[in-house]
Amino acid sequence: MRSGKPLLFALALIGALAIVAGIGSTAFFFGGFFNVAADHPDPTIVNWALVQVRKASIVRHATTRPPAGLLDNAAAVQAGARAYATIGCVYCHGEPGVESATFSEGLNPPPDLRKVVNQLTPEELFWVIKHGIKMTAMPSFGSDRPPVRNNTIWSIVAYLRKLSTVSDANFKAWNKTPIGSNWVSGCGPGRASGCGPGRE
């Protein structure tokens, strides 16, 4: 009987601490003490929790597979670059050769695609573009009126997969010429690095 008392005391203490922590958290968040200003950095534990929740949610929900052969299709990459510019992605994320709009500097988290684009699978990129992310500035382009079509979103994904190797000249050319015309010298369909339709 005696040996059970320390265990019961420990369990009671844990329970009491959990109740105090719950009450304290509720008072902190619902009492307005948590600063929701975009220019105020989140506490480390809050930032960590938000990132982990976001990653887990995207992984669980991003199940739509890309159309066969699309991601390495040069015409799709060019179409994606044009859609990226047309629907307004450039304002927050910038583009090769053009910086993002100055207001994007105040977004939290900062929308730096080059830091995250290669950490996401094509399925995850598609899901994020289509559905957006709560509590960030990332909108749901699938909720536009009219919504951005799935094929267009997949072409943007194809473009983003090549983003690190797209030149300024190529991006500008892809937005000036018809899809499939004028290849950069030495490039062609199937080339995986820095190539695609365009002109220098």
ROPALO-495187 format. One record per residue (C-alpha): residue number from 1; residue in three letters; z, x, y. Coordinates in pm, 1 decimal. Layout:
N
+-----+---------+----------+----------+----------+
: num : residuo :        w :        u :        v :
+-----+---------+----------+----------+----------+
: NUM :     Ala :        Z :        X :        Y :
...
+-----+---------+----------+----------+----------+
END
This chain:
200
+-----+---------+----------+----------+----------+
: num : residuo :        w :        u :        v :
+-----+---------+----------+----------+----------+
:   1 :     Met :      0.0 :      0.0 :      0.0 :
:   2 :     Arg :     91.9 :    281.5 :    238.0 :
:   3 :     Ser :   -244.0 :    455.2 :    189.8 :
:   4 :     Gly :   -420.7 :    144.8 :    313.3 :
:   5 :     Lys :   -246.6 :    137.6 :    650.8 :
:   6 :     Pro :   -428.9 :    438.1 :    805.5 :
:   7 :     Leu :   -760.7 :    288.4 :    698.0 :
:   8 :     Leu :   -676.3 :    -49.4 :    848.3 :
:   9 :     Phe :   -559.1 :    120.1 :   1167.4 :
:  10 :     Ala :   -883.1 :    322.5 :   1188.3 :
:  11 :     Leu :  -1094.3 :     11.0 :   1135.2 :
:  12 :     Ala :   -895.4 :   -177.9 :   1397.1 :
:  13 :     Leu :   -936.3 :    110.6 :   1641.8 :
:  14 :     Ile :  -1312.6 :    125.4 :   1580.3 :
:  15 :     Gly :  -1336.0 :   -249.7 :   1630.9 :
:  16 :     Ala :  -1136.8 :   -233.2 :   1953.5 :
:  17 :     Leu :  -1351.1 :     52.3 :   2087.3 :
:  18 :     Ala :  -1668.9 :   -139.9 :   1998.0 :
:  19 :     Ile :  -1540.7 :   -444.8 :   2188.3 :
:  20 :     Val :  -1449.2 :   -231.8 :   2491.9 :
:  21 :     Ala :  -1789.9 :    -59.2 :   2482.0 :
:  22 :     Gly :  -1965.6 :   -396.3 :   2456.6 :
:  23 :     Ile :  -1772.4 :   -539.5 :   2750.8 :
:  24 :     Gly :  -1830.9 :   -222.5 :   2955.3 :
:  25 :     Ser :  -2205.7 :   -222.9 :   2880.5 :
:  26 :     Thr :  -2234.1 :   -589.9 :   2968.8 :
:  27 :     Ala :  -2051.1 :   -536.5 :   3297.1 :
:  28 :     Phe :  -2265.2 :   -229.4 :   3376.8 :
:  29 :     Phe :  -2604.2 :   -389.6 :   3311.8 :
:  30 :     Phe :  -2541.1 :   -750.2 :   3416.4 :
:  31 :     Gly :  -2315.1 :   -653.9 :   3705.1 :
:  32 :     Gly :  -2605.7 :   -484.5 :   3882.4 :
:  33 :     Phe :  -2475.6 :   -128.9 :   3844.0 :
:  34 :     Phe :  -2784.5 :    -14.7 :   3651.9 :
:  35 :     Asn :  -3040.7 :     98.4 :   3909.7 :
:  36 :     Val :  -3383.4 :    -50.4 :   3830.5 :
:  37 :     Ala :  -3560.8 :    128.1 :   4118.4 :
:  38 :     Ala :  -3876.3 :    306.9 :   4005.1 :
:  39 :     Asp :  -3783.2 :    613.3 :   4211.8 :
:  40 :     His :  -3444.8 :    645.4 :   4041.1 :
:  41 :     Pro :  -3447.9 :    838.4 :   3710.2 :
:  42 :     Asp :  -3299.0 :    658.4 :   3411.8 :
:  43 :     Pro :  -2987.0 :    801.5 :   3249.3 :
:  44 :     Thr :  -3084.6 :   1026.5 :   2959.3 :
:  45 :     Ile :  -2951.3 :    789.7 :   2693.1 :
:  46 :     Val :  -3134.0 :    491.2 :   2846.6 :
:  47 :     Asn :  -3460.0 :    685.3 :   2875.1 :
:  48 :     Trp :  -3427.2 :    804.1 :   2514.9 :
:  49 :     Ala :  -3357.9 :    451.4 :   2389.2 :
:  50 :     Leu :  -3651.7 :    300.7 :   2581.6 :
:  51 :     Val :  -3891.3 :    566.2 :   2449.9 :
:  52 :     Gln :  -3774.8 :    519.4 :   2090.8 :
:  53 :     Val :  -3798.5 :    139.5 :   2112.2 :
:  54 :     Arg :  -4146.7 :    164.9 :   2264.3 :
:  55 :     Lys :  -4271.5 :    408.8 :   1999.9 :
:  56 :     Ala :  -4131.8 :    204.2 :   1710.8 :
:  57 :     Ser :  -4278.9 :   -119.0 :   1846.2 :
:  58 :     Ile :  -4625.0 :     29.5 :   1898.7 :
:  59 :     Val :  -4629.4 :    183.9 :   1550.9 :
:  60 :     Arg :  -4525.4 :   -144.4 :   1388.0 :
:  61 :     His :  -4774.8 :   -364.7 :   1574.9 :
:  62 :     Ala :  -5078.4 :   -135.9 :   1601.0 :
:  63 :     Thr :  -5259.1 :   -236.6 :   1281.9 :
:  64 :     Thr :  -5612.2 :   -321.4 :   1399.3 :
:  65 :     Arg :  -5861.5 :    -68.1 :   1261.9 :
:  66 :     Pro :  -6150.8 :     65.4 :   1473.6 :
:  67 :     Pro :  -6507.3 :    -36.1 :   1388.7 :
:  68 :     Ala :  -6662.9 :    212.6 :   1147.4 :
:  69 :     Gly :  -6829.5 :    508.0 :   1316.8 :
:  70 :     Leu :  -6744.8 :    397.8 :   1669.9 :
:  71 :     Leu :  -6496.7 :    666.8 :   1771.3 :
:  72 :     Asp :  -6749.1 :    948.9 :   1732.5 :
:  73 :     Asn :  -7044.1 :    750.8 :   1864.4 :
:  74 :     Ala :  -7166.9 :    921.0 :   2182.9 :
:  75 :     Ala :  -7300.7 :    599.4 :   2334.9 :
:  76 :     Ala :  -6962.3 :    432.7 :   2275.4 :
:  77 :     Val :  -6786.9 :    723.7 :   2447.7 :
:  78 :     Gln :  -7012.2 :    683.1 :   2751.5 :
:  79 :     Ala :  -6962.9 :    306.4 :   2750.9 :
:  80 :     Gly :  -6587.6 :    366.1 :   2733.4 :
:  81 :     Ala :  -6600.7 :    599.3 :   3033.8 :
:  82 :     Arg :  -6786.3 :    333.7 :   3230.4 :
:  83 :     Ala :  -6543.5 :     58.3 :   3124.7 :
:  84 :     Tyr :  -6248.3 :    286.8 :   3206.4 :
:  85 :     Ala :  -6382.5 :    320.7 :   3560.4 :
:  86 :     Thr :  -6490.0 :    -42.7 :   3596.1 :
:  87 :     Ile :  -6171.3 :   -222.9 :   3488.9 :
:  88 :     Gly :  -5950.2 :     -5.7 :   3706.9 :
:  89 :     Cys :  -5789.1 :    249.1 :   3473.9 :
:  90 :     Val :  -5879.7 :    523.9 :   3722.0 :
:  91 :     Tyr :  -5639.3 :    391.3 :   3984.9 :
:  92 :     Cys :  -5330.1 :    477.8 :   3781.8 :
:  93 :     His :  -5459.7 :    740.7 :   3539.0 :
:  94 :     Gly :  -5728.6 :    919.1 :   3740.5 :
:  95 :     Glu :  -6045.3 :   1047.7 :   3577.4 :
:  96 :     Pro :  -6215.3 :   1384.0 :   3523.5 :
:  97 :     Gly :  -6288.2 :   1515.9 :   3871.7 :
:  98 :     Val :  -6101.3 :   1239.4 :   4056.0 :
:  99 :     Glu :  -5726.8 :   1209.5 :   4106.0 :
: 100 :     Ser :  -5539.7 :    882.7 :   4058.9 :
: 101 :     Ala :  -5451.9 :    665.7 :   4358.9 :
: 102 :     Thr :  -5151.4 :    787.8 :   4554.8 :
: 103 :     Phe :  -4945.5 :    478.9 :   4464.9 :
: 104 :     Ser :  -4943.2 :    591.5 :   4100.9 :
: 105 :     Glu :  -4710.7 :    877.1 :   4196.9 :
: 106 :     Gly :  -4434.9 :    617.8 :   4237.5 :
: 107 :     Leu :  -4477.0 :    468.9 :   3890.2 :
: 108 :     Asn :  -4202.8 :    520.5 :   3634.6 :
: 109 :     Pro :  -4284.2 :    648.7 :   3378.2 :
: 110 :     Pro :  -4570.3 :    854.3 :   3530.5 :
: 111 :     Pro :  -4904.5 :    747.2 :   3376.5 :
: 112 :     Asp :  -5026.3 :   1094.8 :   3270.7 :
: 113 :     Leu :  -5269.9 :   1018.7 :   2989.5 :
: 114 :     Arg :  -5335.4 :   1380.6 :   2898.0 :
: 115 :     Lys :  -4970.6 :   1418.7 :   2795.0 :
: 116 :     Val :  -4972.5 :   1124.4 :   2554.9 :
: 117 :     Val :  -5327.7 :   1036.9 :   2453.6 :
: 118 :     Asn :  -5338.2 :   1283.3 :   2162.8 :
: 119 :     Gln :  -4997.0 :   1169.6 :   2039.4 :
: 120 :     Leu :  -5124.8 :    817.6 :   1972.6 :
: 121 :     Thr :  -5355.7 :    704.7 :   1695.6 :
: 122 :     Pro :  -5671.8 :    509.4 :   1783.9 :
: 123 :     Glu :  -5498.8 :    195.1 :   1656.1 :
: 124 :     Glu :  -5204.0 :    257.5 :   1888.5 :
: 125 :     Leu :  -5427.4 :    323.8 :   2190.4 :
: 126 :     Phe :  -5616.3 :      1.0 :   2122.7 :
: 127 :     Trp :  -5292.6 :   -197.5 :   2096.2 :
: 128 :     Val :  -5148.7 :    -52.6 :   2418.9 :
: 129 :     Ile :  -5466.4 :   -124.6 :   2618.1 :
: 130 :     Lys :  -5502.8 :   -475.1 :   2476.4 :
: 131 :     His :  -5138.5 :   -584.0 :   2497.8 :
: 132 :     Gly :  -4981.3 :   -358.4 :   2762.3 :
: 133 :     Ile :  -4619.0 :   -240.2 :   2760.0 :
: 134 :     Lys :  -4322.6 :   -429.5 :   2903.1 :
: 135 :     Met :  -4109.4 :   -264.1 :   3172.2 :
: 136 :     Thr :  -4390.3 :    -23.9 :   3264.3 :
: 137 :     Ala :  -4692.3 :    -55.3 :   3491.1 :
: 138 :     Met :  -4925.5 :    -77.5 :   3188.6 :
: 139 :     Pro :  -5090.4 :   -422.6 :   3199.1 :
: 140 :     Ser :  -5237.2 :   -624.9 :   2913.6 :
: 141 :     Phe :  -5614.1 :   -608.8 :   2951.3 :
: 142 :     Gly :  -5639.7 :   -860.8 :   2670.0 :
: 143 :     Ser :  -5474.3 :  -1110.7 :   2905.1 :
: 144 :     Asp :  -5724.1 :  -1064.4 :   3188.3 :
: 145 :     Arg :  -5926.9 :  -1367.3 :   3294.7 :
: 146 :     Pro :  -6166.3 :  -1327.6 :   3127.4 :
: 147 :     Pro :  -6000.1 :  -1090.1 :   2879.5 :
: 148 :     Val :  -6151.4 :   -748.5 :   2818.6 :
: 149 :     Arg :  -6336.3 :   -777.5 :   2487.5 :
: 150 :     Asn :  -6218.1 :   -587.8 :   2180.5 :
: 151 :     Asn :  -6542.3 :   -389.5 :   2156.8 :
: 152 :     Thr :  -6498.8 :   -274.1 :   2516.0 :
: 153 :     Ile :  -6138.4 :   -171.1 :   2447.3 :
: 154 :     Trp :  -6251.4 :     23.8 :   2141.4 :
: 155 :     Ser :  -6512.5 :    204.4 :   2352.7 :
: 156 :     Ile :  -6234.3 :    301.8 :   2596.5 :
: 157 :     Val :  -6036.7 :    434.0 :   2299.5 :
: 158 :     Ala :  -6342.9 :    637.7 :   2193.7 :
: 159 :     Tyr :  -6362.3 :    783.3 :   2544.5 :
: 160 :     Leu :  -5988.9 :    860.0 :   2556.4 :
: 161 :     Arg :  -6011.0 :   1046.5 :   2226.3 :
: 162 :     Lys :  -6255.0 :   1285.5 :   2399.0 :
: 163 :     Leu :  -6068.9 :   1291.0 :   2732.4 :
: 164 :     Ser :  -5937.7 :   1646.6 :   2701.4 :
: 165 :     Thr :  -6290.1 :   1785.6 :   2668.6 :
: 166 :     Val :  -6485.3 :   1559.4 :   2905.2 :
: 167 :     Ser :  -6619.0 :   1750.8 :   3205.2 :
: 168 :     Asp :  -6620.4 :   1620.6 :   3560.9 :
: 169 :     Ala :  -7000.7 :   1631.9 :   3559.6 :
: 170 :     Asn :  -7026.7 :   1435.0 :   3237.7 :
: 171 :     Phe :  -6789.9 :   1162.9 :   3352.0 :
: 172 :     Lys :  -6977.2 :   1115.0 :   3678.3 :
: 173 :     Ala :  -7310.7 :   1115.7 :   3498.0 :
: 174 :     Trp :  -7195.2 :    861.8 :   3240.6 :
: 175 :     Asn :  -7114.5 :    626.7 :   3524.6 :
: 176 :     Lys :  -7458.9 :    665.9 :   3683.0 :
: 177 :     Thr :  -7701.5 :    655.5 :   3392.0 :
: 178 :     Pro :  -7788.1 :    393.3 :   3128.1 :
: 179 :     Ile :  -7605.2 :    418.6 :   2797.5 :
: 180 :     Gly :  -7772.2 :    660.5 :   2559.9 :
: 181 :     Ser :  -7988.2 :    845.9 :   2812.7 :
: 182 :     Asn :  -7991.2 :   1205.6 :   2936.7 :
: 183 :     Trp :  -7793.7 :   1431.5 :   2708.4 :
: 184 :     Val :  -7616.6 :   1740.3 :   2832.2 :
: 185 :     Ser :  -7796.6 :   2048.6 :   2703.8 :
: 186 :     Gly :  -7675.4 :   2150.6 :   2359.2 :
: 187 :     Cys :  -7499.6 :   1822.6 :   2289.1 :
: 188 :     Gly :  -7592.1 :   1525.3 :   2078.8 :
: 189 :     Pro :  -7456.1 :   1245.6 :   1861.8 :
: 190 :     Gly :  -7179.2 :   1361.2 :   1632.2 :
: 191 :     Arg :  -7063.2 :   1655.8 :   1842.9 :
: 192 :     Ala :  -6686.4 :   1627.8 :   1873.3 :
: 193 :     Ser :  -6594.4 :   1847.0 :   2170.0 :
: 194 :     Gly :  -6688.4 :   1788.0 :   2529.0 :
: 195 :     Cys :  -7026.9 :   1639.1 :   2451.1 :
: 196 :     Gly :  -7193.8 :   1307.5 :   2494.3 :
: 197 :     Pro :  -7465.6 :   1137.1 :   2690.8 :
: 198 :     Gly :  -7487.7 :   1251.6 :   3049.6 :
: 199 :     Arg :  -7640.6 :   1529.0 :   3256.3 :
: 200 :     Glu :  -7518.6 :   1837.5 :   3433.3 :
+-----+---------+----------+----------+----------+
END
